[in-house]
């Protein structure tokens, strides 16, 4: 089984043909997926998608692009929403994006730290978005981990080697997307090769970042298999063994999903 640990099934490219998307995913061996929140205000949408099919889980959180739209959300609100539904298995995605700077950086940091507090309180993993913000991300992760441990994944990893190293040292997981299949992404493959295999996840970030040979087209969960194949080769594992490993990793991190699917222990 392959798990797409990060996709956006609420985006029109996927939601408008969800039955076909799910059928294609199953045919490709992708039997679980997590539709990730970008706005807390859309919680009911994510919930409805997850309730449609038991292959789908969801998260609750505010993307850094949208931090200025939801700057005052309290960690208590995130905790309440996360605990309100059995298929809500993660906090986020939240983090720092200095490439687009769609929200002021101070607000991104504030909202990110609020999400960390919610992850710490719930025990659910935090889905972290990090883009061109390695130094501040490392500083915040170290400071916040010092206040109390929390679980997290650096999703769609496209940052530098130091953030990868620090993340692993702090107990985080790294999730690799279709970027790892791009010809000009040798640096990302080199980071994957150095990452302990028990800390690796795979994802699509669909409908974005379709892997080779579908680059330039809308992405979808079925294409997780293409990323898994490339990352398996990169770390020197057989494809089936790698899929089993990353699925085990997923359930180890997302323990609420493990409970739902009887994968505890």
Secondary structure, 3 states (H helix, E strand, C coil): CEEEEEECCCCHHHHCCHHHHHHHHHHCCEEEEEECCCCHHHHHHHHHHHHHCCCEEEEECCCHHHHHHCCCCCHHHHHHHHHCCCCEEEEEEEEEECCCCCCCHHHHHHHHHHHHHHHHHHCCEEEEEEECCHHHHHHHHHHHHHHCCCCEEECCCCCCHHHHHHHHHCCCEEEECHHHHCCCCHHHHHHHHHCCHHHEEECCCECCCCCCCCCCCCCCHHHHHHHHHHHHHHHCCCHHHHHHHHHHHHHHHCHHHHHHCCCCC
